[in-house]
Amino acid sequence: MTYRAGWIHYTNVAPILDALVLPPGVTAVTGVPTEMNAALLGGRVDIANISAVEFIRHADRLEALPDFSVAVLGPVYSVNLFHTVPLERLRRVALTRQSAMSVALLRVLLRERGLTPTLEAAEGEAETLLAQGYDGVLRIGDSALREWYRLVGPLTPETTMTALPHVGRGVTVTDLAEEWFRLTGHPFTFAVWAYRRENPPPPELVRAMREARREGLGHLAGVAARHGQKLDLPARVVQHYLWNFRYHLEAPDRLGLSEFAALAEPGHAPLRFGPQPGAGRGTLAPSGAGP
Ligand SMILES: C=C(O[C@@H]1C=C(C(=O)O)C=C[C@H]1O)C(=O)O
């Protein structure tokens, strides 16, 4: 029987997916986070890298691979609230329909500050929506990275991504993962690789994913150069963007995930993860996810 994968193929997953060779019997489709969340929950795919909040909301029936994540400690650069007034004065915020995770994170961050702007779904470029009367716009993924860089770039040969300002052309860019770090001191886990508990992925697929991730992270400059061309961004911007991610769902990433789960979905079912690679074969480093 065919095992169906659904991949959110934003640039941030390129170090895992670009080199992936699907084993026989596995097929894959791609889409934006909200599409893949729905595809997994609706039974149209069997495994997907989904918004972590959907994994939390459906923890009673989903399980996640123990060593795969899209997480970050500090700024992420691609989950951005673009705004023209200070956060305290936000009245009307446009949300993206592509993402469940960033919307849930924004709700938590606003609540922690006691802020209650109106939140509405609206698509389009941040600067266009800001010109149309929104005072905040939440965007994610490749387009959010490009819009941020367009506002605050370019890099000079002497500067690094971390030295770029957060304000350009009258627009402030608040990086939600950085805000999360300020609030908790923990990483933020955006995505996990989840499947319905009774239908785990074939071991050959998980092995191929680990192999592909080793390959991608081992040749990050090449991945960054390719995607820089696609995104029309300098390769070193994309390289910094990519090496900043945490792809192994390590203990700090799980801590951030549990903390978020407690804040965003109190009363959720316990989060479940599949067995660690190599579990049961020896006694060394039981919590290590391997390279
Ligand atoms: C950080 C990002 O990660 C993605 C964000 C997701 C979401 O917001 O639901 C889902 C998958 C992640 O790969 C991003 O694309 O900007």
The ligand as a Tripos MOL2 file, in Angstrom:
@<TRIPOS>MOLECULE
LIG
   16    16     1     0     0
SMALL
NO_CHARGES

@<TRIPOS>ATOM
      1 C1          9.1970   29.5180   10.5890 C.2       1 LIG1
      2 C2          8.4380   29.0790    9.6250 C.2       1 LIG1
      3 O1          8.0680   27.7690    9.7270 O.3       1 LIG1
      4 C3          6.8860   27.2260    9.2090 C.3       1 LIG1
      5 C4          5.7150   27.7910    9.8610 C.2       1 LIG1
      6 C5          4.5600   27.0770   10.0010 C.2       1 LIG1
      7 C6          3.3200   27.7480   10.5210 C.2       1 LIG1
      8 O2          3.4090   28.9440   10.8310 O.co2     1 LIG1
      9 O3          2.2560   27.1140   10.6350 O.co2     1 LIG1
     10 C7          4.5580   25.7110    9.6590 C.2       1 LIG1
     11 C8          5.7010   25.0830    9.2490 C.2       1 LIG1
     12 C9          7.0080   25.7340    9.3590 C.3       1 LIG1
     13 O4          7.9400   25.2350    8.4310 O.3       1 LIG1
     14 C10         8.1220   29.8910    8.4310 C.2       1 LIG1
     15 O5          7.7830   29.3220    7.4170 O.co2     1 LIG1
     16 O6          8.2860   31.1140    8.4680 O.co2     1 LIG1
@<TRIPOS>BOND
     1     1     2 2
     2     2     3 1
     3     2    14 1
     4     3     4 1
     5     4     5 1
     6     4    12 1
     7     5     6 2
     8     6     7 1
     9     6    10 1
    10     7     8 2
    11     7     9 1
    12    10    11 2
    13    11    12 1
    14    12    13 1
    15    14    15 2
    16    14    16 1
@<TRIPOS>SUBSTRUCTURE
     1 LIG1         1 GROUP 0 **** ****
